């Protein structure tokens, strides 16, 4: 099968999970793709009849049988740090909390260069795509040694993933009361100039766009209030440029904001005009009830990163409360160095399990989180967080992003009562088929046109070099 096709029919799926307004799950389902868009979705019989009604225009160039599979909308990863795949396991094995972990990693990340950003993005995106991700939002917030956002954009375009890179920034170093070392922060005028450059060079607000830019001052403890304000103004001067930052991730951050600004993190950024549909916060582990209500009212989004929050002992985000209040919530793998993995389906499973473990006061409730709710977070939820109504569901006119997971193997044996739930209740698997923007990117569990062996070797060589230059090898 070729990697691209003008028309593509995927049929005979055990179940097609549409995530449409009716949340249809179609047994014996088909999806017909034309170009970069979905043209029709239905039962095998209905789609076959639709093709037969106009065979000249509708006979597919390629047909793929998805028998033994569940088809989902492509998974949406709303928060990541692709470069951190170079520094997995540092500090996470010993149980460091966020601030101590960052202090340990900053000197190593200072050794990044353009090749390191490109290769790490390429590797991490391959890992994400194989886990079911078709859309990825990344947060690159330090640019040493000539590194640019362009370096990871090139990697994403080569792989063919739908990409939302955010031009991050750190401008307040240790000498100014911030957390990062002074040598890796940037001048704020240079940050804003480069932010404008990448928007003008790369941002595409059109429907089914493959590339949209966001602006992402890193956190309240690494940038100034003035940069937050100026970044928001700049983003809002363009169409559909997002605003993103880490917020309320740890109790240490709450204490920092109270001591430095006299306000809790959300109140602090709200006063800087950081609220609204274009804004989404990574983590949001420690909001109170009133803050959850304010986020719902302002339509601000939250990216839940369960594995990272667990491995850095940040806490359990009150996702159930946020969803019940109407907050937009999506999922993120977060940086590989605070997760040590890039598995989007696995992250959905972790989100489901973590909400079942318990948020204080929830012990007696029976509606913790279902598998379908977690899958919705990973699809529709992420689409809403990224201000997209053209991904996250399988319905006519939407972008042709879909993934198929096999449910006829060893891991799912005996899970026949609920094949959809088995994607998360059983061990999460590697994607069998991935179609992004109408292009087959993964087939039979393998990436098209990418030899992972040399990529992994090159990636590890760069990682070792960074450790050596930082004096920690």
Rosetta blueprint (number, residue, H / E / L):
1 X L
2 X L
3 X L
4 X L
5 X L
6 X L
7 X E
8 X E
9 X E
10 X E
11 X E
12 X E
13 X E
14 X E
15 X E
16 X E
17 X E
18 X L
19 X L
20 X L
21 X L
22 X L
23 X L
24 X L
25 X E
26 X E
27 X E
28 X E
29 X E
30 X E
31 X E
32 X E
33 X E
34 X E
35 X L
36 X L
37 X E
38 X E
39 X E
40 X E
41 X E
42 X E
43 X E
44 X H
45 X H
46 X H
47 X H
48 X H
49 X H
50 X H
51 X H
52 X H
53 X L
54 X L
55 X H
56 X H
57 X H
58 X H
59 X L
60 X L
61 X L
62 X E
63 X E
64 X E
65 X E
66 X L
67 X L
68 X L
69 X E
70 X E
71 X E
72 X E
73 X E
74 X L
75 X E
76 X E
77 X E
78 X L
79 X L
80 X L
81 X L
82 X H
83 X H
84 X H
85 X H
86 X H
87 X H
88 X L
89 X L
90 X L
91 X L
92 X L
93 X L
94 X L
95 X L
96 X L
97 X L
98 X H
99 X H
100 X H
101 X H
102 X H
103 X H
104 X H
105 X H
106 X H
107 X H
108 X H
109 X H
110 X L
111 X L
112 X L
113 X L
114 X H
115 X H
116 X H
117 X H
118 X H
119 X H
120 X H
121 X H
122 X H
123 X H
124 X H
125 X H
126 X H
127 X H
128 X H
129 X H
130 X H
131 X L
132 X L
133 X E
134 X E
135 X E
136 X E
137 X E
138 X E
139 X E
140 X E
141 X L
142 X L
143 X L
144 X H
145 X H
146 X H
147 X L
148 X L
149 X H
150 X H
151 X H
152 X H
153 X H
154 X H
155 X H
156 X H
157 X H
158 X H
159 X H
160 X L
161 X L
162 X E
163 X E
164 X E
165 X E
166 X E
167 X E
168 X E
169 X E
170 X L
171 X L
172 X L
173 X E
174 X H
175 X H
176 X H
177 X L
178 X L
179 X L
180 X E
181 X L
182 X H
183 X H
184 X H
185 X L
186 X L
187 X L
188 X H
189 X H
190 X H
191 X H
192 X H
193 X H
194 X H
195 X H
196 X H
197 X H
198 X H
199 X H
200 X H
201 X H
202 X H
203 X L
204 X L
205 X L
206 X L
207 X L
208 X L
209 X L
210 X L
211 X E
212 X L
213 X L
214 X E
215 X E
216 X E
217 X E
218 X L
219 X L
220 X L
221 X L
222 X L
223 X L
224 X L
225 X H
226 X H
227 X H
228 X H
229 X H
230 X H
231 X H
232 X H
233 X H
234 X H
235 X H
236 X H
237 X L
238 X L
239 X L
240 X L
241 X L
242 X E
243 X E
244 X E
245 X E
246 X E
247 X E
248 X L
249 X L
250 X L
251 X H
252 X H
253 X H
254 X H
255 X H
256 X H
257 X H
258 X H
259 X H
260 X H
261 X H
262 X L
263 X L
264 X L
265 X H
266 X H
267 X H
268 X H
269 X H
270 X H
271 X L
272 X L
273 X L
274 X L
275 X L
276 X L
277 X L
278 X L
279 X E
280 X E
281 X E
282 X E
283 X E
284 X L
285 X L
286 X L
287 X L
288 X L
289 X H
290 X H
291 X H
292 X H
293 X H
294 X H
295 X H
296 X H
297 X H
298 X H
299 X L
300 X L
301 X E
302 X E
303 X E
304 X E
305 X L
306 X H
307 X H
308 X H
309 X H
310 X H
311 X H
312 X L
313 X L
314 X L
315 X L
316 X L
317 X L
318 X L
319 X H
320 X H
321 X H
322 X H
323 X H
324 X H
325 X H
326 X L
327 X L
328 X E
329 X E
330 X E
331 X E
332 X L
333 X L
334 X L
335 X L
336 X H
337 X H
338 X H
339 X L
340 X L
341 X L
342 X L
343 X L
344 X H
345 X H
346 X H
347 X H
348 X H
349 X H
350 X H
351 X H
352 X H
353 X H
354 X H
355 X H
356 X H
357 X H
358 X L
359 X L
360 X L
361 X L
362 X L
363 X L
364 X L
365 X L
366 X L
367 X L
368 X L
369 X L
370 X L
371 X H
372 X H
373 X H
374 X H
375 X H
376 X H
377 X H
378 X H
379 X H
380 X H
381 X H
382 X H
383 X H
384 X H
385 X H
386 X L
387 X L
388 X L
389 X L
390 X L
391 X L
392 X L
393 X L
394 X L
395 X L
396 X L
397 X L
398 X L
399 X E
400 X L
401 X L
402 X E
403 X E
404 X E
405 X E
406 X E
407 X L
408 X L
409 X L
410 X H
411 X H
412 X H
413 X L
414 X L
415 X L
416 X L
417 X L
418 X L
419 X H
420 X H
421 X H
422 X H
423 X H
424 X H
425 X H
426 X L
427 X L
428 X L
429 X L
430 X L
431 X L
432 X L
433 X E
434 X E
435 X E
436 X E
437 X L
438 X L
439 X E
440 X E
441 X E
442 X E
443 X E
444 X L
445 X L
446 X E
447 X E
448 X L
449 X L
450 X L
451 X L
452 X H
453 X H
454 X H
455 X H
456 X H
457 X H
458 X H
459 X H
460 X H
461 X H
462 X H
463 X H
464 X H
465 X H
466 X H
467 X H
468 X H
469 X H
470 X L
471 X L
472 X L
473 X L
